[in-house]
Amino acid sequence: MSGRIEEILVVDLLNDVNNKLDKLYMVLMLRSLQSYFDHVYDQILAGDQITSMDSLVTRLLRVPTSLKDENSAEVIQISTMVAS
């Protein structure tokens, strides 16, 4: 019986550590964002709950970026759509 309790405690501790690491990675990623991701940064911080790292990465992948072709004045829009 005590082996089952120890197993539950270990699983709870591992889940707690994983949640804390997820939040740490998210904070580090938010701090390193460039200025054109400010709107994502503001949305994450204004939310009621702290989002997961997966949610942050998904939001960042959906942000369109602009590339300027060296040979012309044309601006190329690039974006990525992620589906689970």
GUTITI-415456 format. One record per residue (C-alpha): residue in three letters; z, y, x. Coordinates in nm, 2 decimals, m for minus. Example, Ala and Ser with C-alpha at 12.3 -4.5 7.8 and 13.67 -1.06 7.14 Angstrom:
<atoms>
atom res=ALA	c3=0.78	c2=m0.45	c1=1.23
atom res=SER	c3=0.71	c2=m0.11	c1=1.37
</atoms>
This chain:
<atoms>
atom res=MET	c3=0.00	c2=0.00	c1=0.00
atom res=SER	c3=0.09	c2=0.24	c1=0.28
atom res=GLY	c3=m0.25	c2=0.18	c1=0.44
atom res=ARG	c3=m0.43	c2=0.31	c1=0.13
atom res=ILE	c3=m0.21	c2=0.63	c1=0.13
atom res=GLU	c3=m0.29	c2=0.69	c1=0.50
atom res=GLU	c3=m0.66	c2=0.64	c1=0.43
atom res=ILE	c3=m0.65	c2=0.90	c1=0.15
atom res=LEU	c3=m0.46	c2=1.14	c1=0.37
atom res=VAL	c3=m0.72	c2=1.10	c1=0.65
atom res=VAL	c3=m1.01	c2=1.15	c1=0.40
atom res=ASP	c3=m0.84	c2=1.47	c1=0.27
atom res=LEU	c3=m0.78	c2=1.60	c1=0.62
atom res=LEU	c3=m1.15	c2=1.53	c1=0.72
atom res=ASN	c3=m1.27	c2=1.70	c1=0.40
atom res=ASP	c3=m1.05	c2=2.00	c1=0.48
atom res=VAL	c3=m1.18	c2=2.02	c1=0.84
atom res=ASN	c3=m1.54	c2=1.99	c1=0.72
atom res=ASN	c3=m1.49	c2=2.27	c1=0.46
atom res=LYS	c3=m1.34	c2=2.50	c1=0.73
atom res=LEU	c3=m1.62	c2=2.42	c1=0.98
atom res=ASP	c3=m1.88	c2=2.50	c1=0.70
atom res=LYS	c3=m1.72	c2=2.84	c1=0.64
atom res=LEU	c3=m1.69	c2=2.91	c1=1.02
atom res=TYR	c3=m2.06	c2=2.83	c1=1.07
atom res=MET	c3=m2.15	c2=3.05	c1=0.77
atom res=VAL	c3=m1.95	c2=3.34	c1=0.91
atom res=LEU	c3=m2.11	c2=3.30	c1=1.25
atom res=MET	c3=m2.46	c2=3.29	c1=1.09
atom res=LEU	c3=m2.39	c2=3.60	c1=0.88
atom res=ARG	c3=m2.27	c2=3.79	c1=1.18
atom res=SER	c3=m2.59	c2=3.71	c1=1.37
atom res=LEU	c3=m2.84	c2=3.81	c1=1.10
atom res=GLN	c3=m3.09	c2=4.08	c1=1.17
atom res=SER	c3=m3.10	c2=4.40	c1=0.96
atom res=TYR	c3=m3.38	c2=4.28	c1=0.73
atom res=PHE	c3=m3.14	c2=4.02	c1=0.59
atom res=ASP	c3=m2.88	c2=4.28	c1=0.49
atom res=HIS	c3=m2.94	c2=4.22	c1=0.12
atom res=VAL	c3=m2.86	c2=3.85	c1=0.16
atom res=TYR	c3=m2.55	c2=3.94	c1=0.36
atom res=ASP	c3=m2.44	c2=4.18	c1=0.08
atom res=GLN	c3=m2.51	c2=3.92	c1=m0.19
atom res=ILE	c3=m2.30	c2=3.65	c1=m0.01
atom res=LEU	c3=m2.01	c2=3.89	c1=0.04
atom res=ALA	c3=m2.02	c2=4.03	c1=m0.31
atom res=GLY	c3=m2.00	c2=3.68	c1=m0.47
atom res=ASP	c3=m1.70	c2=3.55	c1=m0.65
atom res=GLN	c3=m1.69	c2=3.23	c1=m0.44
atom res=ILE	c3=m1.77	c2=3.16	c1=m0.08
atom res=THR	c3=m2.10	c2=2.98	c1=m0.07
atom res=SER	c3=m2.18	c2=2.67	c1=0.13
atom res=MET	c3=m2.38	c2=2.67	c1=0.45
atom res=ASP	c3=m2.66	c2=2.49	c1=0.26
atom res=SER	c3=m2.67	c2=2.77	c1=0.01
atom res=LEU	c3=m2.69	c2=3.03	c1=0.28
atom res=VAL	c3=m2.97	c2=2.85	c1=0.46
atom res=THR	c3=m3.16	c2=2.81	c1=0.14
atom res=ARG	c3=m3.13	c2=3.18	c1=0.06
atom res=LEU	c3=m3.24	c2=3.28	c1=0.41
atom res=LEU	c3=m3.55	c2=3.05	c1=0.39
atom res=ARG	c3=m3.65	c2=3.22	c1=0.07
atom res=VAL	c3=m3.66	c2=3.57	c1=0.22
atom res=PRO	c3=m4.02	c2=3.67	c1=0.28
atom res=THR	c3=m4.10	c2=3.81	c1=0.63
atom res=SER	c3=m4.39	c2=4.03	c1=0.73
atom res=LEU	c3=m4.61	c2=3.98	c1=1.03
atom res=LYS	c3=m4.86	c2=4.23	c1=1.15
atom res=ASP	c3=m5.18	c2=4.09	c1=1.29
atom res=GLU	c3=m5.25	c2=4.23	c1=1.63
atom res=ASN	c3=m5.62	c2=4.28	c1=1.56
atom res=SER	c3=m5.59	c2=4.45	c1=1.23
atom res=ALA	c3=m5.36	c2=4.67	c1=1.03
atom res=GLU	c3=m5.32	c2=4.39	c1=0.77
atom res=VAL	c3=m4.96	c2=4.28	c1=0.70
atom res=ILE	c3=m4.92	c2=3.91	c1=0.64
atom res=GLN	c3=m4.63	c2=3.79	c1=0.41
atom res=ILE	c3=m4.47	c2=3.47	c1=0.50
atom res=SER	c3=m4.21	c2=3.29	c1=0.29
atom res=THR	c3=m4.07	c2=2.94	c1=0.26
atom res=MET	c3=m3.97	c2=2.77	c1=m0.06
atom res=VAL	c3=m3.71	c2=2.49	c1=m0.03
atom res=ALA	c3=m3.66	c2=2.23	c1=m0.30
atom res=SER	c3=m3.39	c2=1.96	c1=m0.31
</atoms>
